[in-house]
Amino acid sequence: MFTHLPPLSWLRAFEASARLGNFTRAAEELGLTPSAISYQVRALEAELGRKLFARQRRMLVLTLPGQNYLPVVTKAFSVIETGTAGIFGKSHPATLTLRGLSSFNVLWLMPRIGVFRDSHPEINLRILSASWSETGGRDPIDIDIRYGDGTWPDGAVMALCRGQVVPVCAPSQAGDIATVLQGPLIEITGTIDTWAQFQQEHAPNAHLPEPVYVVDQSLVALELAKSGQGYALIADALAAPYLARGDLVLACPAVLPERLGHHIVLPHGGNHHRPEIVACVNWLVAQARAS
C-alpha cells in the first residue's frame, strides 16, 4: 500500500509521454530535456514497482499497468484543472478542436453550435471539415465525428445519430416508387445505403438505371436535388433543413433504415476528461437525442 503520492512532476512526465508517444515531444511540451523526462518516468516506474512503457525504437508503447494507470492520472489532472479554474478563474479560454464531414458540419452542426457557445463562452472552437478521401491530418483532433459502422480502432467510439435514409427531390418531381426509380438518380459514394439497396428492398423487379450523378458529399447531392437534377438518398438528419424549408420533399413514402450512422470518436492519446471535451460530448449527445 502506498503511503504517499509520487511527485506530480513524475506523473506529468508519464502522462505527456503516453499521450504524445515519445520523450522528445513530451519534453518539448513541458519545457524539459528528453533525458529529464526519461529520468522522471524511470523514477516513477521504480516507485510503483512496475514498467509503464515498453521502449521500442522511436516510440513508447504502454504496458498493461501503464494502460490501466493512464486514465487515472489524466482524470486526476483534469479534476485539478477544473477545480483550479472554478475557484481561481482561468486566464485563457480553453480551445476545443472538433472535426466532422463537411455536410454534417454545415447541415447539422452549424445550425446548433451557437447554443453550445452561449452555454460555454469560456470554450473557443476550432471546427475542421473532412471529406470521404481523408484519413487524417496533422491537426490534433479532440472530437472527431465520423460516418460509418462505428468500428474504428484509433479511438473511443460512441453512437451519435442513426435514423433513416430518405429519397428526396424537388417538390414538382415527387411521385411513387416506380416514378422515382426511373430517375434521374443521384448517388453518394462511400455509403452502403444506395439506390441498389433501395430497389432491392422496395421494387426488386424494377429496372434500375445508372446514376447520372455520383458525388462524395450529401450537401452536393441535396443541392443537385433542390435544383431539379434528380432524386437523392440522404440520411434524414442531414435532409431535415431542406425538408423543413420546403426546398425538398420526400420523393415517395418508402425509406431505408440507416445501416451506417454518425459517431463521436475520441482519438487515443488525448485527455478525454478535459472539461471542454466532456461538456461538448454531452451537448452533442443531448442535441442528437432531441432531434
C-alpha positions as CSV (number, residue, x, y, z in Angstrom):
1,M,0.0,0.0,0.0
2,F,1.3,3.4,-0.9
3,T,1.6,5.9,1.9
4,H,2.3,8.9,-0.3
5,L,1.8,10.0,-3.8
6,P,4.5,10.1,-6.4
7,P,5.8,13.6,-7.3
8,L,3.4,15.4,-9.6
9,S,6.3,16.1,-12.0
10,W,6.8,12.4,-12.4
11,L,3.1,11.9,-13.1
12,R,3.1,14.8,-15.6
13,A,6.1,13.3,-17.4
14,F,4.3,10.0,-17.6
15,E,1.0,11.5,-18.9
16,A,2.7,13.6,-21.5
17,S,4.9,10.8,-22.7
18,A,1.9,8.4,-23.0
19,R,-0.2,11.0,-24.8
20,L,2.5,12.1,-27.2
21,G,4.2,8.8,-27.8
22,N,7.8,9.7,-27.0
23,F,10.0,11.5,-24.6
24,T,11.1,14.2,-27.1
25,R,7.6,15.6,-27.7
26,A,6.8,15.3,-24.0
27,A,10.0,17.3,-23.3
28,E,9.0,20.0,-25.8
29,E,5.6,20.4,-24.2
30,L,6.8,20.5,-20.6
31,G,9.9,22.7,-21.3
32,L,12.4,20.0,-20.2
33,T,15.0,17.9,-21.9
34,P,14.2,14.3,-23.1
35,S,16.7,12.9,-20.7
36,A,14.9,14.7,-17.8
37,I,11.6,13.2,-18.9
38,S,13.1,9.8,-19.2
39,Y,14.6,10.0,-15.7
40,Q,11.3,11.1,-14.2
41,V,9.4,8.2,-15.9
42,R,12.1,5.7,-14.7
43,A,11.8,7.1,-11.2
44,L,8.0,6.7,-11.3
45,E,8.4,3.1,-12.5
46,A,10.8,2.4,-9.7
47,E,8.4,3.9,-7.2
48,L,5.5,1.9,-8.4
49,G,7.4,-1.3,-9.0
50,R,6.1,-1.8,-12.5
51,K,7.1,-0.9,-16.0
52,L,4.7,1.6,-17.6
53,F,6.3,1.6,-21.0
54,A,7.8,-0.9,-23.4
55,R,10.5,1.1,-25.0
56,Q,10.6,0.5,-28.8
57,R,12.6,2.2,-31.4
58,R,11.5,5.9,-31.7
59,M,8.2,5.2,-29.8
60,L,6.8,4.2,-26.5
61,V,4.1,1.5,-26.0
62,L,2.1,1.4,-22.8
63,T,2.3,-1.9,-20.9
64,L,-0.9,-3.2,-19.3
65,P,-0.2,-1.5,-16.0
66,G,0.5,1.7,-18.0
67,Q,-2.7,1.4,-19.9
68,N,-4.6,1.0,-16.6
69,Y,-2.8,3.8,-14.9
70,L,-3.0,6.5,-17.6
71,P,-6.8,7.2,-17.4
72,V,-6.4,7.5,-13.6
73,V,-3.6,10.1,-14.0
74,T,-5.3,12.1,-16.8
75,K,-8.6,12.2,-14.8
76,A,-6.8,13.4,-11.7
77,F,-5.1,16.2,-13.7
78,S,-8.4,17.1,-15.2
79,V,-10.1,17.4,-11.8
80,I,-7.2,19.6,-10.6
81,E,-7.5,21.8,-13.6
82,T,-11.3,22.1,-13.3
83,G,-11.1,22.9,-9.6
84,T,-8.4,25.5,-10.1
85,A,-10.4,27.2,-12.8
86,G,-13.6,27.1,-10.8
87,I,-12.0,28.6,-7.7
88,F,-9.4,31.0,-9.2
89,G,-10.6,31.6,-12.7
90,K,-8.9,31.0,-15.9
91,S,-6.6,33.5,-17.6
92,H,-7.1,32.0,-21.1
93,P,-10.1,30.3,-22.6
94,A,-9.9,26.6,-23.4
95,T,-9.7,25.6,-27.1
96,L,-11.5,22.6,-28.4
97,T,-10.8,21.1,-31.9
98,L,-13.8,19.3,-33.5
99,R,-13.8,17.7,-36.9
100,G,-16.7,16.4,-38.9
101,L,-17.7,15.6,-42.5
102,S,-18.4,18.8,-44.4
103,S,-22.0,18.0,-44.9
104,F,-22.5,17.2,-41.3
105,N,-20.8,20.4,-40.2
106,V,-22.9,22.6,-42.5
107,L,-26.3,20.8,-42.2
108,W,-26.3,19.5,-38.6
109,L,-23.7,21.2,-36.5
110,M,-23.7,24.8,-37.7
111,P,-27.5,25.4,-37.0
112,R,-26.9,24.2,-33.4
113,I,-23.4,25.3,-32.4
114,G,-24.4,28.8,-31.3
115,V,-26.4,27.1,-28.5
116,F,-23.2,25.5,-27.2
117,R,-21.2,28.7,-27.4
118,D,-23.9,30.6,-25.5
119,S,-23.7,27.9,-22.7
120,H,-19.9,27.7,-22.7
121,P,-18.4,31.1,-23.6
122,E,-15.2,30.0,-22.0
123,I,-14.5,27.5,-24.8
124,N,-13.1,28.5,-28.1
125,L,-13.8,26.2,-31.0
126,R,-11.7,25.1,-33.9
127,I,-14.0,23.4,-36.4
128,L,-12.4,21.4,-39.2
129,S,-14.1,19.6,-42.1
130,A,-13.2,16.3,-43.6
131,S,-14.1,14.5,-46.8
132,W,-14.5,10.8,-47.6
133,S,-11.0,10.7,-49.0
134,E,-9.2,12.0,-45.9
135,T,-7.8,9.5,-43.4
136,G,-6.4,12.1,-41.0
137,G,-4.2,15.1,-40.8
138,R,-1.6,16.8,-38.7
139,D,-4.0,18.8,-36.6
140,P,-4.6,17.1,-33.2
141,I,-8.4,16.4,-33.0
142,D,-10.2,16.4,-29.7
143,I,-13.6,15.2,-31.0
144,D,-13.9,13.5,-34.4
145,I,-17.4,13.0,-35.8
146,R,-17.4,10.2,-38.4
147,Y,-20.0,8.4,-40.6
148,G,-19.7,4.7,-40.7
149,D,-20.3,1.5,-38.7
150,G,-18.5,2.6,-35.6
151,T,-15.7,0.1,-35.7
152,W,-12.7,2.5,-35.9
153,P,-9.7,1.2,-33.8
154,D,-8.0,4.5,-33.2
155,G,-10.3,6.0,-30.6
156,A,-13.1,5.6,-28.1
157,V,-16.4,5.5,-30.1
158,M,-19.9,6.3,-29.1
159,A,-23.0,6.5,-31.4
160,L,-24.4,9.9,-32.1
161,C,-27.3,9.6,-34.5
162,R,-28.7,6.9,-36.8
163,G,-32.1,7.1,-38.3
164,Q,-33.4,6.6,-41.8
165,V,-32.2,7.2,-45.4
166,V,-34.9,9.0,-47.3
167,P,-35.4,9.7,-51.0
168,V,-35.7,13.4,-51.7
169,C,-36.4,15.6,-54.7
170,A,-37.7,19.0,-55.8
171,P,-41.4,19.4,-55.0
172,S,-42.5,19.1,-58.6
173,Q,-40.8,15.7,-59.0
174,A,-42.5,13.7,-56.2
175,G,-44.3,10.5,-57.1
176,D,-44.4,6.8,-56.4
177,I,-41.6,4.3,-56.2
178,A,-41.8,3.4,-59.9
179,T,-41.5,7.1,-60.8
180,V,-38.5,7.6,-58.5
181,L,-36.7,4.6,-59.8
182,Q,-36.9,5.8,-63.4
183,G,-34.5,8.5,-62.4
184,P,-32.5,10.6,-62.8
185,L,-30.7,9.2,-59.8
186,I,-28.1,10.9,-57.7
187,E,-25.7,8.6,-55.8
188,I,-23.4,9.3,-52.8
189,T,-20.2,7.4,-52.9
190,G,-18.8,5.9,-49.7
191,T,-22.1,4.8,-48.2
192,I,-23.8,1.4,-48.3
193,D,-27.3,2.7,-48.3
194,T,-27.5,3.0,-52.1
195,W,-30.2,3.1,-54.8
196,A,-29.4,-0.5,-55.5
197,Q,-30.3,-1.3,-51.9
198,F,-33.4,0.8,-52.1
199,Q,-34.5,-1.0,-55.3
200,Q,-33.9,-4.5,-53.8
201,E,-35.9,-3.5,-50.7
202,H,-38.9,-1.9,-52.3
203,A,-39.1,-2.9,-56.0
204,P,-36.8,-5.9,-56.7
205,N,-38.2,-6.5,-60.2
206,A,-37.9,-2.9,-61.3
207,H,-35.1,-1.8,-63.7
208,L,-32.5,0.4,-62.0
209,P,-30.8,2.9,-64.3
210,E,-27.2,4.1,-63.7
211,P,-26.9,7.2,-61.5
212,V,-26.5,10.4,-63.6
213,Y,-24.5,12.0,-60.8
214,V,-22.1,10.4,-58.3
215,V,-20.9,12.8,-55.6
216,D,-18.9,12.5,-52.4
217,Q,-20.9,14.8,-50.1
218,S,-24.6,14.8,-49.0
219,L,-24.6,18.6,-49.3
220,V,-23.8,18.3,-53.1
221,A,-26.5,15.7,-53.6
222,L,-29.0,17.9,-51.7
223,E,-28.2,20.9,-53.9
224,L,-28.5,18.9,-57.1
225,A,-31.9,17.5,-56.0
226,K,-33.0,21.0,-55.0
227,S,-32.2,22.3,-58.5
228,G,-34.4,19.6,-60.0
229,Q,-31.5,17.4,-61.3
230,G,-32.8,14.2,-59.9
231,Y,-33.6,12.0,-56.8
232,A,-31.1,11.6,-53.9
233,L,-31.0,9.2,-51.0
234,I,-30.0,11.1,-47.9
235,A,-29.7,10.5,-44.1
236,D,-32.8,12.1,-42.6
237,A,-30.7,14.1,-40.1
238,L,-29.0,15.9,-43.0
239,A,-32.0,16.3,-45.2
240,A,-34.1,17.8,-42.3
241,P,-33.1,21.5,-43.0
242,Y,-34.1,21.2,-46.7
243,L,-37.4,19.4,-45.9
244,A,-38.3,22.0,-43.2
245,R,-37.8,24.9,-45.6
246,G,-39.7,23.2,-48.4
247,D,-36.7,23.2,-50.7
248,L,-37.1,19.4,-51.0
249,V,-39.8,16.9,-50.3
250,L,-39.9,13.2,-49.8
251,A,-39.8,11.7,-53.3
252,C,-42.0,8.8,-52.2
253,P,-43.2,7.2,-48.9
254,A,-40.6,4.4,-49.0
255,V,-37.4,4.7,-46.8
256,L,-34.5,2.6,-45.7
257,P,-33.2,2.1,-42.2
258,E,-29.8,3.7,-41.9
259,R,-27.2,0.9,-41.6
260,L,-24.4,3.4,-41.0
261,G,-24.5,6.4,-38.7
262,H,-22.7,9.3,-37.3
263,H,-20.4,8.6,-34.3
264,I,-18.3,10.5,-31.9
265,V,-14.7,9.3,-31.9
266,L,-12.3,10.5,-29.1
267,P,-8.9,9.7,-30.5
268,H,-6.5,7.6,-28.4
269,G,-3.7,9.6,-26.8
270,G,-5.9,12.6,-25.9
271,N,-7.2,13.5,-22.4
272,H,-10.9,12.7,-22.8
273,H,-11.5,14.0,-19.3
274,R,-10.8,17.6,-20.1
275,P,-13.8,19.7,-19.1
276,E,-14.3,21.2,-22.5
277,I,-14.4,17.8,-24.2
278,V,-16.8,16.3,-21.6
279,A,-19.1,19.4,-22.0
280,C,-19.1,19.2,-25.8
281,V,-19.7,15.4,-25.9
282,N,-22.6,15.7,-23.5
283,W,-24.1,18.6,-25.6
284,L,-23.7,16.7,-28.9
285,V,-25.4,13.6,-27.4
286,A,-28.3,15.7,-26.0
287,Q,-28.8,17.5,-29.3
288,A,-28.9,14.2,-31.2
289,R,-31.5,12.8,-28.8
290,A,-33.6,15.9,-29.1
291,S,-33.6,15.8,-32.9
